[in-house]
Amino acid sequence: MNNDSVRGYFVLTLKSLGYNTKEIDKILDELHWQFDTVSEYEAEQYYSKWRLEN
């Protein structure tokens, strides 16, 4: 899976939840920043920990 397919899933999910275009653009900007600053391994570790806590 590449970053654009992840962005596509995010857009589909956010639209389904009723987010407007401005909100989606803001979230996609943050997601882009996260892709640039957090490694795939770090993101996986963060998600695994988050799932255990929630």
Buried (B, 14 or more C-beta within 10 A) or exposed (E): EEEEEEBEEBBEEBEEEEBEEEEBEEBBEEBEEEBEEEEEEEEEEEEEEEEEEE
